[in-house]
Amino acid sequence: MHFIKAKGILSAENRMNVYRGCSHGCIYCDSRSDCYQMKHPFEDIEVKENAHLLLEYALKRKRKKCMIGTGAMSDPYMHCEKEIEITKKCLDVIDRYSFGVSILTKSDLIERDIDLFRSINEKAKAVVQMTLTTADEKLCGIIEPNVSSTYKRYMTLKKMKDNNIPTVVWFSPILPFINDTEKNLRTILEYCFDADVKGIICFSFGTTMRNGSREYFYSKLDEHFYGIKDMYIKKYGFSYECKSEKNKDFMRIFQSECDKYGIMYKVDEIFNYLQEFPESNFRQMTLF
């Protein structure tokens, strides 16, 4: 882990990453890809120690309230956050300036900040996004070795529900020949429906691979899943998109079940929801 003083924090789309790199060790992680041009080892976490100060500077100067997104590239609740609390400091800034937040994680450490999410949600909107890929806890420990178990993440979703904080699940990626089973699909859906999630993002039943992430993924297949790497090479070669042979059947089940429970699953609709700032709530708050 090393610390830097960043020059900026918010992208043009109002997204941020307070860390760079990750300690969660997910074998399929796209953030390892060469295209992101990381100049340090992936597990050597880069901490933007002044992120909250930069965020406050940026929010002070915004003429219009909006949603602030985080977690797409590096998990904001990886292990070092427990002590460093950069994410918590940023949430405090978002809360004080009455902006909204959309945050993505695989860690139940997010429960620490429920009071902040509740406060943000009362003034604007807070959406907690959680990745769920594998209901089998033993398998989860192999493909996502250093994160909270799937069951713990499911319980976190339920705690958010109890605090009236809306949630979205990323049911992605699904690894062909490993967790692309109907049992896994239906169990994850049961978790989502029981936790009353607002939406489930599933682009397809499959995964993606690029230079950099592919090599790491294949090394872990050799380590944990004998013979599976050869199946990937034979079926997908150097393709970016690697869909399961069961994709069409599983997508029908997925969409049908979401329709039955009234859960959003169209990707554009969910993304619009995540980015939409509730102007009416903010105007009502300012009246008082």
C-alpha positions in Angstrom: 0.0 0.0 0.0 1.2 3.5 -0.8 -0.2 7.0 -0.5 -0.4 9.7 -3.1 -1.8 13.2 -3.2 -4.1 13.2 -6.2 -4.6 16.2 -8.5 -8.3 15.5 -9.1 -11.0 13.1 -8.0 -14.2 13.4 -10.0 -14.5 12.4 -13.6 -16.7 14.2 -16.1 -19.4 11.7 -15.3 -19.2 12.5 -11.6 -17.5 9.2 -10.8 -14.5 8.6 -8.5 -12.1 6.0 -7.2 -10.4 6.7 -3.9 -8.2 3.7 -4.3 -6.4 2.1 -7.2 -5.7 -1.6 -7.2 -7.4 -4.1 -5.0 -6.8 -6.7 -2.3 -9.9 -8.8 -2.9 -8.1 -11.2 -5.2 -11.1 -12.0 -7.5 -9.7 -14.3 -10.2 -11.8 -12.7 -13.0 -11.1 -9.0 -12.2 -11.2 -6.8 -15.3 -9.4 -4.0 -13.5 -6.1 -5.9 -14.0 -6.4 -5.4 -17.7 -3.4 -3.7 -19.5 -5.7 -1.0 -21.0 -6.0 0.7 -17.6 -2.2 1.4 -17.6 -1.6 0.7 -13.9 2.0 1.6 -13.1 2.3 -0.3 -9.9 1.5 -3.9 -8.8 -2.2 -4.5 -8.6 -2.1 -5.6 -4.9 0.0 -2.6 -3.9 -3.0 -0.4 -3.2 -2.7 3.3 -4.2 -4.5 5.4 -1.6 -5.6 8.9 -2.7 -5.2 10.3 0.8 -6.6 13.8 -0.1 -9.7 12.4 -2.0 -12.2 13.8 0.5 -10.6 17.3 0.3 -10.7 17.2 -3.5 -14.3 16.0 -3.4 -15.3 18.8 -1.1 -13.6 21.4 -3.3 -15.4 19.9 -6.4 -18.8 19.8 -4.8 -18.6 23.3 -3.5 -18.3 24.5 -7.0 -21.0 22.4 -8.6 -24.0 24.5 -9.7 -26.4 21.5 -9.7 -26.8 18.6 -7.3 -26.1 15.1 -8.8 -25.3 11.5 -8.0 -21.7 10.7 -7.2 -20.7 7.2 -8.3 -17.9 5.0 -6.9 -16.7 1.4 -6.9 -16.5 0.5 -10.6 -12.7 0.1 -10.8 -11.5 -0.4 -7.2 -13.7 -1.5 -4.3 -14.2 1.4 -1.9 -14.5 -1.1 1.0 -11.4 -3.2 0.6 -9.5 -4.2 3.7 -7.4 -1.0 4.2 -10.6 1.1 4.3 -11.3 -0.3 7.8 -8.4 1.7 9.2 -7.9 4.5 6.6 -11.6 5.5 6.2 -11.1 7.5 3.0 -14.5 6.3 1.7 -16.2 7.2 4.9 -14.7 10.7 4.8 -16.0 11.1 1.2 -19.4 9.9 2.2 -19.4 12.5 5.0 -18.7 15.2 2.4 -21.5 14.0 0.1 -23.8 14.0 3.0 -22.9 17.5 4.2 -23.3 19.0 0.7 -26.6 17.1 0.1 -25.5 15.2 -3.0 -26.5 11.6 -3.8 -24.3 8.6 -4.0 -24.2 5.3 -5.8 -21.6 2.9 -4.4 -20.5 -0.6 -5.5 -18.8 -3.1 -3.3 -18.3 -6.8 -2.4 -17.7 -6.2 1.3 -20.0 -6.2 4.3 -17.7 -3.5 5.8 -20.2 -1.1 4.1 -22.5 -1.8 7.0 -20.3 0.4 9.2 -21.6 3.5 7.2 -25.3 2.7 7.3 -26.0 5.8 9.3 -24.3 8.0 6.6 -26.3 6.2 3.8 -29.5 6.8 5.7 -28.7 10.5 6.1 -27.8 10.9 2.5 -31.0 9.0 1.4 -33.1 11.3 3.5 -31.7 14.4 1.8 -31.2 13.1 -1.7 -30.6 9.4 -2.7 -28.2 6.7 -1.7 -28.0 3.4 -3.6 -25.9 0.5 -2.4 -24.8 -1.9 -5.2 -23.5 -5.3 -4.3 -21.9 -7.9 -6.6 -23.2 -11.5 -6.2 -21.8 -14.2 -8.5 -21.7 -17.5 -6.7 -24.1 -19.0 -4.2 -21.7 -21.9 -3.4 -19.7 -20.6 -0.5 -16.7 -22.9 -1.1 -16.5 -21.9 -4.7 -16.9 -18.3 -3.7 -13.8 -18.7 -1.5 -11.8 -19.8 -4.6 -12.9 -17.3 -7.2 -13.4 -14.3 -4.8 -10.9 -15.3 -2.1 -10.6 -12.2 0.1 -14.1 -10.8 0.0 -17.1 -11.2 2.3 -18.9 -14.5 1.6 -21.9 -14.3 -0.7 -24.2 -15.1 2.2 -22.7 -12.2 4.2 -23.3 -9.9 1.3 -26.9 -11.1 1.0 -27.4 -10.3 4.7 -25.9 -6.8 4.1 -28.5 -6.3 1.4 -31.2 -7.2 3.9 -29.8 -4.7 6.4 -29.9 -2.0 3.8 -33.6 -3.0 3.1 -34.3 -2.7 6.9 -32.9 0.9 6.7 -34.9 1.8 3.6 -31.7 2.1 1.5 -32.3 1.0 -2.1 -30.0 -1.7 -3.5 -29.0 -3.0 -6.9 -27.2 -6.3 -7.5 -24.6 -7.0 -10.1 -25.1 -10.6 -11.1 -21.8 -10.7 -13.0 -19.6 -12.2 -14.1 -20.7 -15.8 -14.5 -17.8 -18.1 -15.4 -18.5 -20.7 -18.0 -17.8 -24.3 -16.9 -17.6 -23.1 -13.3 -20.7 -21.3 -11.9 -23.0 -21.2 -14.9 -25.6 -23.5 -13.4 -29.3 -23.1 -13.0 -29.0 -23.8 -9.3 -26.6 -20.9 -8.9 -28.9 -18.7 -10.9 -32.0 -19.5 -8.9 -30.3 -19.2 -5.5 -28.8 -15.8 -6.3 -32.3 -14.7 -7.5 -33.8 -15.9 -4.3 -31.3 -13.8 -2.3 -32.2 -10.8 -4.4 -35.9 -11.2 -4.2 -35.8 -11.8 -0.4 -33.7 -8.6 0.0 -36.1 -6.7 -2.1 -33.5 -5.3 -4.4 -34.4 -2.5 -6.8 -32.7 -4.0 -9.8 -30.4 -6.7 -11.0 -27.7 -6.1 -13.6 -26.8 -9.1 -15.7 -25.4 -8.3 -19.1 -25.2 -12.0 -20.0 -24.3 -15.3 -18.5 -20.6 -15.2 -19.1 -17.5 -13.2 -18.5 -15.0 -10.9 -20.4 -11.3 -11.2 -20.7 -8.6 -8.7 -21.9 -4.9 -8.7 -22.0 -3.6 -8.6 -18.5 -6.7 -9.9 -16.8 -6.7 -13.0 -19.1 -3.3 -14.2 -18.0 -4.1 -13.8 -14.3 -7.4 -15.6 -14.8 -5.8 -18.5 -16.6 -3.1 -18.9 -14.0 -5.9 -19.3 -11.4 -7.7 -21.8 -13.5 -4.6 -23.9 -13.6 -4.3 -23.6 -9.9 -7.8 -24.4 -8.9 -9.7 -25.9 -11.9 -7.7 -28.6 -13.7 -8.4 -28.7 -17.4 -10.7 -25.7 -17.5 -8.2 -23.4 -19.1 -7.9 -25.6 -22.1 -11.7 -25.6 -22.5 -11.6 -21.7 -22.5 -8.8 -21.6 -25.0 -10.6 -24.0 -27.3 -14.0 -22.3 -27.1 -13.1 -18.6 -26.8 -9.6 -18.2 -28.0 -8.7 -14.5 -27.5 -12.3 -13.3 -27.6 -13.3 -10.4 -25.3 -16.7 -11.8 -24.6 -17.0 -15.4 -23.3 -20.7 -16.3 -23.0 -21.9 -19.5 -21.5 -23.5 -22.1 -23.8 -26.5 -21.8 -21.5 -26.8 -18.0 -21.8 -30.1 -17.9 -23.8 -31.9 -20.3 -21.6 -30.6 -18.6 -18.4 -31.5 -15.1 -19.6 -35.1 -16.3 -20.3 -35.3 -17.6 -16.7 -33.7 -14.5 -15.3 -36.0 -12.0 -17.1 -39.1 -14.1 -16.4 -38.4 -14.3 -12.7 -37.5 -10.5 -12.5 -40.8 -9.7 -14.2 -42.7 -11.9 -11.7 -41.2 -10.0 -8.8 -41.3 -6.6 -10.3 -37.5 -6.2 -10.3 -35.7 -4.0 -12.8 -33.3 -5.9 -15.1 -33.0 -3.8 -18.3 -29.4 -2.4 -18.0 -30.2 1.1 -19.4 -33.2 1.5 -17.1 -31.0 0.6 -14.0 -28.2 2.9 -15.1 -30.6 5.7 -15.5 -32.0 5.0 -12.0 -28.5 5.1 -10.6 -27.6 8.4 -12.2 -30.9 10.2 -11.6 -30.8 12.7 -8.8 -34.2 13.2 -7.1 -34.7 16.9 -7.7 -38.1 16.9 -6.0 -36.6 15.6 -2.8 -33.9 18.2 -2.8 -36.4 21.0 -3.4 -38.7 19.8 -0.6 -35.7 19.7 1.8 -34.7 23.3 0.9 -38.2 24.6 1.8 -37.7 23.6 5.3 
